[in-house]
Amino acid sequence: MKKSSFLSLLAVTPLVVTSGILLAQGMGGGMMGGMRGMSGVQVPADNPITPAKVALGKQLYFDARLSKDGTVSCNSCHDLKAGGADNKPVSTGVGGAQGSRNSPTVWNAALHNAQFWDGRAPSLEEQAKGPLTNPVEMAMPSLDAVVARVKGIPGYGNQFDAVFGKNSLTIDNIARAIATYERTLVSGNSTFDNFRFTDKSALSQTQWQGFKTFREVGCVQCHMGPDFAGPPPLARGDGFYQKFPLFAEGTLVTKYKLQDDLGRFDTTQQVGDEHVWRVPSMRNVKETAPYFHNGMVPTLEEAVRVCAAGGNNRDLTQGEVKSITAFLGSLSGVLPEQKMPKLP
Amino acid sequence: MKKSSFLSLLAVTPLVVTSGILLAQGMGGGMMGGMRGMSGVQVPADNPITPAKVALGKQLYFDARLSKDGTVSCNSCHDLKAGGADNKPVSTGVGGAQGSRNSPTVWNAALHNAQFWDGRAPSLEEQAKGPLTNPVEMAMPSLDAVVARVKGIPGYGNQFDAVFGKNSLTIDNIARAIATYERTLVSGNSTFDNFRFTDKSALSQTQWQGFKTFREVGCVQCHMGPDFAGPPPLARGDGFYQKFPLFAEGTLVTKYKLQDDLGRFDTTQQVGDEHVWRVPSMRNVKETAPYFHNGMVPTLEEAVRVCAAGGNNRDLTQGEVKSITAFLGSLSGVLPEQKMPKLP
């Protein structure tokens, strides 16, 4: 068994190690240094990262007053203490409303070039505006109402002035601040990264076996690249999409109703987009049960079984499921603790 | 049946239409405008396109004196009158020698970011040097010998002086000239492009059915993007790789010995690279029989069958094979006639 090398399918970009994510590359637009092994974070030219903007964005991210009845914040569904999601099949919005799709983790969302399960937002900034007015999420009547709400909270105005200039409390700048905070929510230094770059004995035998099986049965056909979410680096908005399920006849696909949601088609209305999804990253996947777009698959082991069946027409053995699951566990990185911000 | 839209999986870059490829964007480094629907040609900053360089590269491309015994030119195996390849399972080099891999077409090779079946060359420039000294191809004893050979041909020296400056007849500049000519060998305006951008009735019913089937059975899992060769735009050298066959047990895979070649592993010696290949474009695929890395699959219909079996564990019906093949035929573009250059 040879552990001395790694997979070109993962097509890792040149190694960038930064001791602190905010120290990277002048914080201007462009590519922000990621942690080792991961693809870099794209920073838009019109939204450079500054510490004050990160702090403002963090406040907004945790501020439930941005929702209709003051009960739901970004963090309610993308809970940084719960793997960046909420561990529910679908999230609960204002008034107990429920949507139809599982909350994707915010950790490492900055590495994606297309946001939402269907990739319909080309940036974190665009994504941030979505839940605010979604009636089953934060349920604000309009984006203007969001701006009015934030303006009505003493203290935010001065911060926007300081970060963006005078009269800058707009919906675009609210989104820019939140997106900027999210660009700091990057989680690397997983056991797998350690294995890959430092310590060839970091993976257990089972994890190593799982890594091999992950490649051999074709999981990497979709989950390739440094983030196991497709080949890097794609341009902004160019998400890596795949159809799932490709094999819709199986009992697992039926059991978990994975054919019911048309995915990207609902957004684009384009023939061929039926059941097409942005490929999710496998980093930290162990932390974000339940699984799939509808959150109906309760465990990671079962998710592995479902993915192999619906994606590759494979009926995995129990041993294969165990080892792939163990390998996926090695992709959990260090999630830097986020202290609740003091809100204005 | 709805033809009014097309597939986001194809993830087409913004439309660029140029009336003449050499007129595009100042011919400097950067992105050269492609034909409509296709990904753009990447032009290295240190090798801008000029008409004189294209002419020089064309001469070198057609000049068999660059081979050991003066019998084999680039065009011998990448024959511009034979779909940019040679329609043989494997090519014949100097002295009747044969390699083990099918000649890939040079048409649209400029759209790939990794060259050769296994992607081992990150640029056309690097690729151009390979066959010169390959003992089963042009068989020159060394790259220095190539330079000496070209220097010995009266006329080339002056052209290199004019194109690259004094004392510039080096192997790198030979490669730059050839690569520059190859960047003009772009073939768009296929029936499919016409369908996609101009005339919704351009595809026949069978082709349209084949396009749908191509997506539904998962061919697009690998053959996505504007060139049906993976998602754009990848950075230089970041080829889009996939393992093939993923399903090695089938009779077709065995019949055509598609497991015998370890692919990218032979170059990288990396665990996990066994049977990994750069995904070839489907543009002009109808013109480049026989198929697969070993050239053992004689017809496009059979290639479709083999690919679905080995890649997706699908046993296609005869109707599905027919329609996909018809669709693939719609990807043949206009191949601008190349007149033989006058050699010095």
Boltz contact constraints between the chains, C-beta under 6 A:
constraints:
  - contact:
      token1: [A, 2]
      token2: [B, 271]
      max_distance: 6.0
  - contact:
      token1: [A, 5]
      token2: [B, 270]
      max_distance: 6.0
  - contact:
      token1: [A, 5]
      token2: [B, 271]
      max_distance: 6.0
  - contact:
      token1: [A, 7]
      token2: [B, 272]
      max_distance: 6.0
  - contact:
      token1: [A, 8]
      token2: [B, 268]
      max_distance: 6.0
  - contact:
      token1: [A, 8]
      token2: [B, 270]
      max_distance: 6.0
  - contact:
      token1: [A, 8]
      token2: [B, 273]
      max_distance: 6.0
  - contact:
      token1: [A, 9]
      token2: [B, 241]
      max_distance: 6.0
  - contact:
      token1: [A, 11]
      token2: [B, 238]
      max_distance: 6.0
  - contact:
      token1: [A, 215]
      token2: [B, 272]
      max_distance: 6.0
  - contact:
      token1: [A, 218]
      token2: [B, 246]
      max_distance: 6.0
  - contact:
      token1: [A, 221]
      token2: [B, 221]
      max_distance: 6.0
  - contact:
      token1: [A, 231]
      token2: [B, 240]
      max_distance: 6.0
  - contact:
      token1: [A, 233]
      token2: [B, 235]
      max_distance: 6.0
  - contact:
      token1: [A, 235]
      token2: [B, 233]
      max_distance: 6.0
  - contact:
      token1: [A, 238]
      token2: [B, 11]
      max_distance: 6.0
  - contact:
      token1: [A, 240]
      token2: [B, 231]
      max_distance: 6.0
  - contact:
      token1: [A, 241]
      token2: [B, 9]
      max_distance: 6.0
  - contact:
      token1: [A, 246]
      token2: [B, 218]
      max_distance: 6.0
  - contact:
      token1: [A, 268]
      token2: [B, 8]
      max_distance: 6.0
  - contact:
      token1: [A, 270]
      token2: [B, 5]
      max_distance: 6.0
  - contact:
      token1: [A, 270]
      token2: [B, 8]
      max_distance: 6.0
  - contact:
      token1: [A, 271]
      token2: [B, 2]
      max_distance: 6.0
  - contact:
      token1: [A, 271]
      token2: [B, 5]
      max_distance: 6.0
  - contact:
      token1: [A, 272]
      token2: [B, 7]
      max_distance: 6.0
  - contact:
      token1: [A, 272]
      token2: [B, 215]
      max_distance: 6.0
  - contact:
      token1: [A, 273]
      token2: [B, 8]
      max_distance: 6.0
  - contact:
      token1: [A, 313]
      token2: [B, 313]
      max_distance: 6.0
